[in-house]
């Protein structure tokens, strides 16, 4: 597979070739459309100046004068009315002038051979060393009529220029190519570093950030890459902690079930002990079941492709049903619950929000004081819904409050309770995907208030 460097090199060479050809063709077109006629007119003026000088100077040695003009850079073809002809200056490569053209000039017409020279694609008429690529004028000398055809001697006038221009073009091409190769190397270097960094990430090495400090698009890409690497490192740490926590939370009840199941086999236990062991096994089994359901729900919530099943329903009725579901537990714990629920319609996923109310309500019961109180308040505006669940329970310290929404987090005071440490993490995730937010106010030993604000529709 071709490397990016070789592709860049090939593209550079092709661009240079294409731009050279395109530039030449455009220049050639400009010459034929604009410069060609101007060049013809300029040389006609020069030829007429030569004729004027011949006519004004008496006893002029015509042959010597024209030879001098040939020596200083002109190609001249002279022919008289008797058909005698002579060349001065550089020789013509192609002598293609017709007799009829010569006769027309002898008759006094001006010959515009440069202007009317056939268009050529790759060699412009300016460099075509043809006798027909001249201008022609007539004059009289010693009672004879002459036709003079003239053009600049391109070889004589531009030989040094050709050498300079040729060398300039070659050196320009070589220097440009070398500069492009160096630029490509510098441009591709950070991309190579990015490639190496992706390989390190593939091997779960997140501790080597890119050190690319440019302010261009590559620098922006490197900054985004470092941000992504940091996020991946954090996610990897969370994943490892998650696996560790899941393993621990599954292992403890499984060990308890295994241990008490082994005790049940013994013939030396009493019926009361047997009932206690069975009760513990049932409790641990329920804990495993709850943990499994919550893990599945969290996994579902974490999937960005998950679609919420929104519908408009009465939120106050849902909360009443949730409270009614746990009425027995409230009576068993001797907890007083008061509720103020405004009739409220909301467009949301009813199944997910039911998880929110159940988690917050069961926490308020579980961590409340004996004969404590719970207050549930539902209010709404045109834009949003506010739910407050307040208890008079054990409360949380500032440290516990900051970590309360972390997965598998359980404060020391609550580890004796039947919990998985996933409830509040689920609550926060559900509130977020609904576009809402959750706030916590708590005082240790006094109680906790959870406030959930959700968009109404």
C-alpha positions in Angstrom: 0.0 0.0 0.0 1.4 3.4 -0.9 2.3 5.7 2.0 0.9 9.1 2.4 4.4 10.5 1.7 4.7 8.8 -1.6 1.2 9.9 -2.6 2.0 13.5 -1.7 5.3 13.2 -3.7 3.4 11.8 -6.8 0.7 14.5 -6.5 3.3 17.2 -6.3 5.1 16.0 -9.4 1.9 15.7 -11.3 0.7 19.1 -10.2 4.0 20.6 -11.3 3.8 18.9 -14.7 0.2 19.9 -15.2 0.7 23.5 -14.1 3.7 23.8 -16.4 1.7 22.5 -19.4 -1.3 24.6 -18.5 0.8 27.7 -18.1 2.5 27.1 -21.4 -0.8 26.6 -23.2 -2.3 29.7 -21.6 0.7 31.7 -22.6 0.6 30.3 -26.1 -3.1 31.2 -26.4 -2.4 34.7 -25.1 0.4 35.1 -27.7 -1.9 34.1 -30.6 -4.8 36.2 -29.4 -3.0 39.3 -28.3 0.7 39.5 -28.7 1.0 38.2 -32.2 -0.6 41.1 -34.0 1.2 43.6 -31.8 4.5 41.9 -32.6 3.7 42.1 -36.3 2.8 45.8 -36.1 6.0 46.5 -34.2 8.2 44.8 -36.8 6.4 46.6 -39.7 7.3 49.9 -38.0 10.9 48.8 -37.7 11.0 47.8 -41.4 9.5 51.1 -42.4 12.1 52.9 -40.3 14.8 51.0 -42.2 13.2 52.1 -45.5 13.0 55.7 -44.3 16.7 55.7 -43.5 17.5 54.2 -46.9 15.5 57.0 -48.6 16.9 59.8 -46.6 20.6 59.0 -46.7 22.3 59.8 -50.0 25.1 57.6 -51.4 24.1 54.9 -48.9 25.8 51.5 -49.4 22.7 49.3 -49.2 24.5 46.1 -49.0 26.7 47.3 -46.2 23.8 48.8 -44.3 21.7 45.7 -44.5 24.6 43.5 -43.5 25.1 45.7 -40.5 21.4 45.2 -39.6 21.9 41.5 -39.9 24.9 41.5 -37.6 23.1 43.4 -34.9 20.2 40.9 -34.7 17.9 40.9 -37.8 17.2 38.3 -40.5 16.6 40.0 -43.8 15.6 38.7 -47.2 16.0 41.2 -50.0 14.7 40.7 -53.6 14.5 43.2 -56.4 12.2 43.5 -59.4 14.6 41.4 -61.5 14.3 38.5 -59.1 17.8 38.9 -57.7 17.8 38.0 -54.0 20.1 38.0 -51.0 20.0 37.1 -47.3 21.5 39.1 -44.5 21.9 38.0 -40.9 21.0 34.6 -39.6 19.7 31.9 -42.0 16.1 30.9 -42.2 15.4 27.3 -41.3 12.4 27.1 -43.8 12.3 29.2 -46.9 8.6 29.0 -47.7 7.9 32.4 -49.2 5.8 32.2 -52.4 6.6 34.2 -55.5 3.1 35.7 -55.4 3.8 37.1 -52.0 7.1 38.7 -53.2 5.3 40.2 -56.2 2.6 41.7 -54.0 5.2 43.4 -51.8 7.0 44.7 -54.9 3.7 46.2 -55.9 3.6 48.2 -52.7 1.6 46.0 -50.4 2.7 45.4 -46.8 3.2 41.7 -45.9 1.9 40.7 -42.5 3.5 37.3 -42.2 3.9 37.3 -38.5 0.3 38.2 -37.9 -1.0 35.6 -40.4 1.4 32.8 -39.5 -0.5 29.6 -38.8 -1.3 28.9 -35.2 0.8 26.2 -33.6 0.1 24.5 -30.3 3.5 23.6 -28.9 5.8 26.0 -30.7 4.5 29.6 -31.0 5.0 31.6 -34.2 7.3 33.9 -32.3 10.0 31.2 -32.5 9.2 29.7 -35.9 12.2 30.5 -38.1 10.3 30.5 -41.3 10.7 33.0 -44.2 7.0 33.3 -44.3 7.0 34.4 -40.6 8.3 37.9 -41.5 7.0 41.3 -42.4 7.6 42.7 -45.9 7.8 46.2 -47.2 8.9 47.7 -50.5 11.3 50.6 -51.4 13.2 52.0 -54.3 17.0 52.2 -54.5 18.9 53.5 -57.5 15.8 53.4 -59.6 15.0 49.8 -58.8 12.1 48.4 -56.7 13.0 46.1 -53.8 11.0 43.9 -51.5 12.5 43.5 -48.0 11.3 40.8 -45.6 12.5 41.2 -42.0 12.2 39.5 -38.6 14.3 39.6 -35.5 17.0 36.9 -35.2 15.6 35.0 -32.2 18.5 32.7 -32.0 21.0 35.6 -31.8 19.0 37.8 -29.5 17.7 35.2 -27.1 20.5 32.5 -27.0 21.8 33.8 -23.6 18.3 34.4 -22.4 17.3 30.8 -23.3 20.3 29.5 -21.3 19.4 31.7 -18.3 15.7 30.8 -18.5 16.4 27.1 -19.0 18.7 27.1 -16.0 16.2 29.1 -14.0 13.4 26.7 -14.8 15.4 23.6 -13.9 16.7 25.0 -10.6 13.2 26.3 -9.8 11.8 22.9 -10.4 14.4 21.1 -8.3 14.2 23.6 -5.4 10.4 23.5 -5.5 10.4 19.7 -5.5 12.9 19.6 -2.6 10.9 22.2 -0.6 7.7 20.3 -1.2 9.3 17.0 0.0 10.6 18.7 3.1 7.2 20.3 3.7 5.5 16.9 3.2 7.9 15.3 5.7 7.1 17.9 8.3 3.4 17.7 7.5 3.2 13.9 7.7 5.4 13.7 10.8 2.5 14.5 13.2 0.2 12.1 11.3 2.8 9.4 11.8 2.8 10.2 15.5 -1.0 10.0 15.6 -0.7 6.6 13.9 1.7 5.4 16.6 -0.5 6.8 19.3 -3.5 4.9 18.0 -1.5 1.7 18.1 -0.6 2.4 21.8 -4.3 3.0 22.5 -5.1 -0.4 20.8 -2.7 -1.9 23.4 -4.5 -0.1 26.2 -1.6 2.3 26.8 -3.2 5.7 27.6 -0.2 7.3 29.4 1.6 8.9 26.4 -0.2 12.0 25.2 0.8 13.6 21.9 3.2 16.6 22.0 2.0 18.4 18.9 1.7 22.2 19.6 0.9 23.6 16.2 -2.2 25.8 15.9 -3.3 24.4 12.5 -5.8 21.6 11.8 -3.2 19.0 12.7 -2.7 20.7 16.1 -6.5 20.8 16.6 -6.7 17.1 15.7 -3.9 16.3 18.2 -5.7 18.3 20.9 -8.9 16.4 20.2 -6.9 13.1 20.2 -5.4 13.9 23.6 -8.8 14.7 25.0 -10.1 11.4 23.6 -7.2 9.6 25.1 -7.8 11.1 28.5 -11.5 10.1 28.2 -10.6 6.6 27.2 -8.1 6.3 30.1 -10.9 7.5 32.4 -13.4 5.1 30.9 -10.9 2.3 31.1 -10.4 3.0 34.8 -14.1 3.1 35.3 -14.5 -0.1 33.4 -12.0 -1.9 35.6 -13.5 -0.5 38.8 -16.9 -1.5 37.5 -15.8 -5.1 36.9 -14.2 -5.2 40.3 -17.3 -3.9 42.0 -19.6 -6.2 40.0 -17.3 -9.2 41.0 -17.4 -8.2 44.6 -21.1 -7.6 44.7 -21.8 -10.9 43.0 -19.3 -12.8 45.0 -20.5 -11.9 48.5 -24.1 -13.1 48.1 -23.0 -16.2 46.2 -20.6 -17.1 49.0 -23.4 -16.6 51.5 -25.8 -18.7 49.5 -23.1 -21.4 49.1 -22.2 -21.3 52.8 -25.8 -21.5 54.1 -26.8 -24.0 51.6 -24.0 -26.2 52.9 -25.3 -25.7 56.5 -28.8 -26.8 55.4 -27.4 -30.2 54.5 -26.3 -30.7 58.0 -28.5 -33.0 60.2 -27.5 -31.3 63.4 -29.4 -28.0 62.9 -32.7 -27.1 64.5 -35.8 -26.1 62.6 -35.4 -22.5 63.7 -31.8 -22.4 62.3 -33.0 -24.0 59.1 -35.6 -21.2 58.7 -33.0 -18.5 59.4 -30.7 -20.0 56.8 -33.4 -20.3 54.2 -34.4 -16.7 54.9 -30.8 -15.5 54.3 -30.6 -17.5 51.1 -33.8 -15.9 49.9 -32.6 -12.5 50.8 -29.3 -13.0 49.0 -31.1 -14.4 46.0 -33.3 -11.3 45.9 -30.2 -9.1 46.1 -28.6 -10.9 43.2 -31.8 -10.6 41.1 -32.1 -6.9 41.9 -28.4 -6.4 41.0 -28.8 -8.2 37.7 -31.9 -6.2 36.7 -30.2 -2.9 37.6 -27.0 -3.8 35.7 -29.2 -4.7 32.6 -31.0 -1.3 33.0 -27.7 0.6 33.3 -26.3 -1.2 30.2 -29.4 -0.2 28.3 -29.2 3.4 29.4 -25.5 3.6 28.4 -26.3 2.6 24.9 -26.5 5.8 22.8 -28.6 4.0 20.2 -31.3 3.3 22.8 -34.6 4.9 21.9 -36.9 6.2 24.6 -40.6 5.3 24.4 -42.0 8.8 25.0 -45.7 9.3 25.5 -47.9 11.9 27.2 -49.2 10.7 30.5 -50.3 11.9 34.0 -47.2 12.1 36.1 -49.2 12.7 39.3 -51.1 9.4 38.8 -47.9 7.5 38.3 -46.4 8.8 41.5 -49.6 8.0 43.4 -49.4 4.4 42.2 -45.7 4.1 43.1 -46.4 5.4 46.6 -49.3 3.0 47.0 -47.1 0.1 46.0 -44.9 0.7 49.0 -47.7 1.6 51.5 -47.1 -1.7 53.3 -43.4 -0.8 53.9 -44.3 2.6 55.2 -46.7 1.2 57.7 -44.2 -1.5 58.7 -41.5 1.1 59.4 -44.0 3.5 61.0 -43.1 6.3 58.6 -45.5 9.1 57.8 -45.8 10.1 54.1 -47.5 13.3 52.9 -47.8 14.3 49.3 -48.8 17.4 47.3 -49.2 16.4 43.7 -50.5 18.9 41.1 -52.3 17.3 38.1 -49.4 17.2 35.5 -49.0 15.9 32.1 -45.5 15.0 30.8 -44.1 13.7 27.6 -41.6 11.1 28.8 -40.7 7.4 29.0 -43.1 6.2 31.8 -41.2 3.0 32.4 -37.9 4.7 33.0 -39.3 7.5 35.2 -41.1 4.9 37.3 -37.6 3.5 38.2 -36.6 7.0 39.3 -39.6 7.4 41.7 -39.1 3.8 43.0 -35.4 4.3 43.7 -35.8 7.6 45.5 -38.9 6.5 47.5 -37.3 3.2 48.6 -34.1 5.0 49.6 -36.2 7.5 51.6 -37.9 4.6 53.4 -34.7 2.5 53.8 -32.5 5.2 55.3 -35.2 7.0 57.3 -35.4 7.1 61.1 -38.0 5.1 63.0 -41.3 6.9 62.9 -39.8 9.4 60.5 -41.4 11.5 57.8 -41.4 11.6 54.0 -42.7 14.5 51.9 -43.4 14.2 48.2 -44.2 17.4 46.2 -45.0 17.7 42.5 -45.3 21.1 40.9 -45.2 22.2 37.3 -45.0 25.2 35.0 -45.7 25.6 31.3 -42.1 24.5 30.6 -40.9 22.1 33.3 -41.9 19.7 36.1 -40.3 19.7 39.6 -40.4 16.8 41.9 -39.1 16.9 45.5 -38.7 13.9 47.8 -37.7 14.8 51.3 -37.0 12.5 54.2 -36.0 12.8 57.8 -33.4 10.0 57.6 -29.7 9.6 58.4 -28.6 12.2 55.8 -25.2 12.2 54.1 -21.8 13.8 54.8 -20.3 16.1 52.2 -18.0 13.4 51.0 -20.9 10.9 50.6 -23.0 13.5 48.8 -20.2 14.0 46.2 -19.9 10.3 45.6 -23.6 9.4 45.9 -24.2 9.1 42.1 -21.1 6.9 41.5 -21.9 3.3 40.5 -21.6 0.8 43.3 -20.9 3.5 45.9 -22.4 2.8 49.3 -21.6 4.8 52.4 -20.3 2.8 55.4 -23.5 3.5 57.3 -25.6 2.0 54.6 -23.6 -1.1 53.8 -25.7 -3.0 56.3 -28.8 -2.1 54.3 -30.0 -4.2 51.4 -28.6 -2.2 48.5 -26.5 -2.5 45.4 -25.0 1.0 45.1 -26.6 1.4 41.6 -29.9 3.0 42.4 -28.8 6.7 42.3 -26.6 6.1 39.3 -29.7 4.8 37.5 -31.7 7.8 38.6 -29.1 10.3 37.4 -28.8 8.6 34.0 -32.5 8.5 33.4 -32.9 12.1 34.4 -30.1 13.1 32.0 -31.4 11.3 29.0 -34.7 13.1 29.6 -32.9 16.4 29.4 -33.4 17.2 33.1 -31.2 17.6 36.2 -31.1 16.3 39.7 -30.1 18.2 42.9 -29.3 17.0 46.4 -29.5 18.9 49.7 -28.6 16.9 52.8 -27.5 17.2 56.4 -26.0 14.4 58.3 -28.5 13.1 60.9 -31.3 15.4 59.7 -32.4 14.2 56.3 -32.1 14.5 52.5 -34.0 16.3 49.8 -33.8 15.1 46.2 -35.1 17.7 43.6 -35.7 16.5 40.0 -36.4 19.0 37.3 -37.7 17.7 33.9 -38.8 19.3 30.7 -42.6 19.0 30.5 -43.0 18.3 26.8 
